[in-house]
Amino acid sequence: MVYYTEETPGVNKRLVAGYYLFLCLIGFAILLGPTGSGIPITLVGNEIRDEHYVATPNLGTDPSDCVGCHDNEYNNWSTTAHATHMYTNGTHVRIGAYAWFAAAFFNSSCSECHTSGWDNSTGTPTYDALGVNCFACHTGDPVVDYSGDACAPCHLPSGEEHPHQMTAWENSAHANSLTDLRSSDHAASYCMHCMSTEGFIDQQAGGHATFEPTDDVNAVSCPACHAVHANWSSTEGQLRANSPTDLCGLCHVGERHTTYQTWTGGPHALAGVDCIDCHGYDVAPGDNEFLNHTFLVNLDKACGQSEECHKGLEDWAIDQLETYQASYEDLTAEIEAEVAAFKPIVLAYNDTADADHDLVDEVLAYVDAAADLVSYYDNDGSSGFHHPHQIFGELNAAFADLLDAKAHFYEMTGAGTTPPPVQADTLIIVAGAAGGIVVGLLLGVLVGRRR
């Protein structure tokens, strides 16, 4: 079965926007001037974006107070969106790429999350600085907190234009990683580098600390994937890898978690699709710049998110997906049934006095290889979707080898009833329902790419 016959060149991924702005610190400033509410707007540790405004230094809650001891953190923080997303001209404020807001509106509606040192104890919001500096997250407590609690107050839903990350994350497998691990009968310390935030960060930093599943550590939380102020501050979303897919591949890889290596080289990967393009597509229309942090795929939304994907053809795309996933389940079920029925016969023969142990070893090698391959691709979790050409090709080949070994075993031993010869078409037809699907799906993906 041939799904595609030549390597399809990938297309350009979306341009990383918003995080490559260079910070031009002109002192550490306070912007003084009347606003619509009479509250002075102060700017500390952020770029003054209006060339006609001259800032004056602020010696209060200035993040530069931290630089003496935490220079690496400070220097990297200064290039993050937290430090650089605010623009002001003295009477209006702009947040990132959004429209300019009058200071009165900003103070009453936006300042709680987009300033540092915010205080509403008198009923009238005040703050020390525009932007999110050291003191916004480290409110007098220097202890490192990997729980993500510092992120929660702002990264919660508050209207369609605001992030939904924390609410979605709380319903994700990431948030429940330790609960799932601790309920497993094979939980071990080597799991912790991907099942806990502390373990993941330690390993990525080159550390060698040992964490146990029973330790008081955090599940996979915000700081595991997003470097708050580390040397990944120039990447999109401050991810701890060069791309979203590379980040996922740090954990979703290996014999028991084969997603990354299976995905690589598949039709969607060749078309430049990242993991988050499907698994992170926000289920709220118009809110797709904030990723769905449950990472559960909503097929209607993901397949139809743009004309460059399968917009208008969602039913077709989902039907193709479900059809060849069903073919995968049929094929692997048949392999597993064959292994379950045949392997005990071989083992029973091996216990006889006249057994040919070399023959047994040869035959069992093919039996175990087929079973192991099914397990390998089951651990991918896509039921054949991530790389159909490779998955079906290898499974069909392993099944053919298994049936050939079975025929050879019966021929050499006369044990049981010799099965009829196996034709190659018998194997291919098991996955035949997926036959024309992958070509169509690949063409659909490669017609265009979102972003």
N, C-alpha and C positions, 0 to 999 in steps of 0.2 A: 504494500500500500504506500503510495507516494503522496505526501501532503504538500510539499513544495519542492522545487527542483534546483533552486539557486538561492544563494544568500541574499536576503532582502536588505538593502541598506537602511539603516535607521535614519529617522528624520531629526531635525534639531529639537531639543527639548525646550520647554518654555524658558524664557529668559528669567533669570533670577532678578526680581525687582525689589527695590526698596532697601536692601541690606548692603549695597556696595557704595553707599553715600559716605564720603570721607568726612570725618569730624574735624572741623577747624575750630579748635578751642581758642577763642579770643579772650584770654583771661578766664576767670570764672565769675560770671556776671550776674548782676541783678538788673532787671528791666523795670525802671521806675516810671510811673505815669498813670494818669487817671484812666479808669475803665468805666464801662457802663454801670458797674455796680459800686464803683468807688474803691474796689479792692485792688491793690497793686499786684501786677503780674511780675513774678521773679523767675529768672532763668539761671539755673546752676548746672554747670557741667554739660551744657548742650550748645549746639551751634546757634549763633545769632544769624538768622537767615535773611534779615533785611539789611542791605548794605548802608542804608541811611541812618541806622541806629547805632549809637556807640554805647556799649555796655560799661557798667562800673562793677568793681569786684564785690563779691559777697563773702564775708568771712564767717558766716554762720554755719549752717548745715551743708557745708561744701564737700562734695565727694573727694576733692583733692586732699582733704584731711586724712583720707585713708591710704593715699598713694605711698606714703613713707614706708609702710610695712607691706602693703598689698599691691605693689606696682604692676605685677603681671595681670592680676584681676582687674585693676583699674584701667590699664591700657587696653585690654581686650573689651571690657565693658564699654569703653568710650566709642567703639565702632558698632555697637549693637543697636537694634531698633529702640530699645528702651532709652538709650542715650540720645538718639538722633531723630526721633520721629516728630518732634515738635518744632513748629515754625511760629514766629510772632513778629508783628510790626509795631507793637506798642498799644494798639487798640483792638486788634483782632488776633485770633489764634487759629492755626491750622494743624490738624492731626494727620500726619502722613499725607496721603493723596486726597483726603476729604476736603470739602469746601472750607473757606475761612468762616470762623464763628466769631460773632461779637463777644467781647470779653465777658459780658454779663451772662450770656447763654453758656459759655464755656465754664464759667465759675460755678453755675448752678447745676449743670447737667453732666459735665465731663471731667471736672477737676479731681474727683475722688480717685480715679484710676490713672489719670494722665499727669499727675503731679507727685511731688514728694513732700512729706511732712504735712499732709492734708489733715485739717482739723475742723470739725463741724460742731464742736461742743457748745458754741454760742448760738447755733442756728444759722450762722452765716459762714460759709466755707472760707477757710484761709489755707495757705500752703506756703512752703518755703521755696519751692522750685518747680518750674515746668519740667516735665519728663520724669522718668523713673530712674532715680539714682540709688546709691548704696542704701540710703536711709529709708527708701520706700519699702524695701524687703527686709533689711536688717534694722528693725525698729528698736535699736538699743541692745539687741541680743546678737552677739557675734557667732553663736553656735551654728554650725552647718546643719541645715535641715533638708533631707532628701525626700520628704513626704509629699511635696508639692503644695502644702498648705499655704505657703506664701504666694503661690500663683492663683489660688482659688478665688480670692475676693474680686479679682478683675476678670479672670477668664471663666466667667459664668454667664449664662444667657441673660441678656437685658435688651430685648428687641431684636429684630431681624438683622440689623447691621452689626451686631456684636458677637463676640466669640461664644461658642458653645462647648469649648474643649473639655472643661472639667466635668460637666454633666455627662458628656458622651464617654469620657475616659472612665468614669466611675462604673459604667456598664460594660467595660471592655475586659478582655482576657488579661490584658496588661495589669489592670488594677487588681485582678484576682489571681495573679501569678503564684503568689506564695500559698494562698488557700488551696489552689489546685495541686501544687507541688507537695504540700504537707499531707494531702489526702492520698498521695500515690504510694504504692508499695515499693517503689524503687527510687525514692527521693535520696539525693546524695549531695555532698558538698560541691562536686563538679557541676551540678546544675545551677548553682547560685550565681555564676557569672552572667547568666542571662535571665534568671528568675528573680533577681533582686537589683534594686538601683545601686546599692553600695557595691555589690559584686561586679556589676557591669562597668561602673566607672573605674573601679580599681583595676580591672583587667585592661580596659582601654588606655589607662594611664601607664601601663607596664608594670603594675603592682603584682604582688604574689600573695596577697592576704587570703586566708582561708575562711570561708563563711559556711555555716551549717544551716540547714533548713529550719532548725529550731531557734536560730539567733533572732534577736530583736532588731530586725532590719525592715526596709520598706519594699513593697512590691514594685513593679516596673512603673515608675512615676515620671512626672515631667522632666526632672533633671537627668534621667537616664538617657533620654533621646536628645534633649535640648541643653546645650551648654550655656548656662546663664551668663557666665563671664569666664570663658576659657578660649583656647586658641582656635575654636571653630566659630567664633563670633561673626566671621565674614560669610558663612554659608547660609543658604536660605533657611529661615526658621531657627538659625543657630544650631543646626543639626550636628551631631558628632560624627559626621561622615561627609563625603563629597557630594552625595546625592541621596535622596530618600531611599532608593532601592539598595544602595550600598549600606545604608544604615540598617535596613531590615535584614540584609544579608549577614550582618555580624552575629545574629542569633538564629535566624531561620535557615540554618545550614548544618550539614553533617548527616551522618547515617540515620539519625532518628528525627531529623527536622530538615527534610531534603528540598524544601521549597525553592531556596535561592538557586542552587545548582541546577534544578530542573527547569526553572523559569528561564535561565540564561540560554539564549539561542532559540527560544520559542518564538512563535509568530508575533505576539504582542511585544515581547522584549525587542525584537528586531525592528518593530515599528516605532520604537522610542517610548513605549508606555512604561511608566513607573508603577510600582506597587500601589502607591497612594492614589493614582489616577482612577483606580477601581475601588480599592479597599478604603480609600480616604475621601471619596467623593461625598460631600455633605448632602444629606437627605433633604435639607431645607432649600427650596428653590431661591436663587438669588443670593445665597449665602456661601457659595462654594469657595470663597477665598479662605474660609476657616474650615479646616479639614474635619471630617467626621472621625472623631477619635475613638469610636467603638471599633473601627476598622472592619465592620461587617458589611459585606457587599449587598447593596440594594440593586438588583439586576436591572429593573426598569430605569432607575435613575442613572446608574453607572453607564449602561449601554446607550442610553439616550441623552447623555449630557451635552452633546454637541453634534453637529452634522459631520464633523471630522471623526466621530466615533460611529454610532449606529442610530442617530436620531431619525425617527420616522420608520425605522426598521427594528424596533425593539423586540417585537414578537418573533420576528424571523431570527434575530441573533440569539435570543434566549432559547428558541426551539433547537437551533443548531447545538448550542451548548449542552442542553439537557439530553439531546439524542446521543451525542458521542460520550457524555458522561455515563449514560446508561450502558453504552457499549463497553466502556471500561469496566463497569461493575460486572457485566456478564462475563467478560473475558477473564477477569481476575477470579471470579467465583468458580469458573470452570477449571482454572489452573489449581486453585486451592482444593477443589473436590478431587481432582486427579491425584494430587499429592497425598491427600488424606486417605485415599483408597489404596494407592499403590505402595507407599512407603512401608506400611506394616508388613506387606507381603515380602518385600525385600529384606526387612529385618528378621522376619521369621525364617526365611531361607538361610540367612547368615548364621542362624543358630543350629543349623543342621550339621551333621557330621561331615558330609561331603561338599560343603559350601565352597564356592570359588570366591574367596575373600577379595581378590583383586577386582573381579567383576562387580561385586557388591560396592566396593569403594568407587568404582567408575560410575556405576548407575546412580548411587546416592549423591554423587557430586552434581549431576544434572538435576536430580530431584530437589536438592537443597538450593541450588542456584535459582531455580524457578520460584521456589517459595520465598527466598530472600529478595528477589526482584519485586515480587508483589508487595512485600512488606516495605521495601524501599520507596516505591511509588505511592503506596498508601500513606506513607509519612509525608509526602508532598501535600496531600490534602485537597488536590484539585480534581481528582478523578479523571485524569487525563488531559485536563484543559491547559495547563501551563506549558506543555511541550508535546502536543499530540504525536508528531512525527517520531520523535525519539521514544516516547513512552510506548506507543503501540508497536513500533518496530522492534524494540528490545523485548517486550513481553511476548510478541508472536514468535520471535526467534527462540526465546527460552522455552516456550511451550512446545515448539517443534523439537527442540533437543530433548525435552523430557519424554515426549511420546516416542521419539526414535530410541531413546535409552530403554524405555519400557518394552518396545518390540524386540530390541536386542536381548534384553534380559530373558524374556519368554523363549526366544529362539535358542538361547544358550542353556537354559535350565529346564525348559519344558514345564515350568511351574504354572499352575492354573490353566487358563484357556488363552491361547495365543490370540491377541487382538488382530483385527484386520489392519492392513497397511494404512498408514495415515497419509492423506494427500495434502499437499501444501495449501490447496484452496480451503480445506477444512479449517485450517487455522485462521486464515485471513478473513473468512466470512464472519468469524466471531466478532471482529471489530469492523465488519463491513458496513454496519449502520452508520459508522462515522466516516465512511469513505469519501464521499463528495463534500462533506461538511467542512473539513479543515481548510480546503482550498478556498471555499466560499468565505469562510470566516476570515482567513488571512487577507483575501482581496478586500473584504469589507473594512478591515482594520487599516490596510495600507492605502485606501482611497484618500485618506487624509488623517491628520492627527490633531487632536485638540491642542491648542497652544503651539 
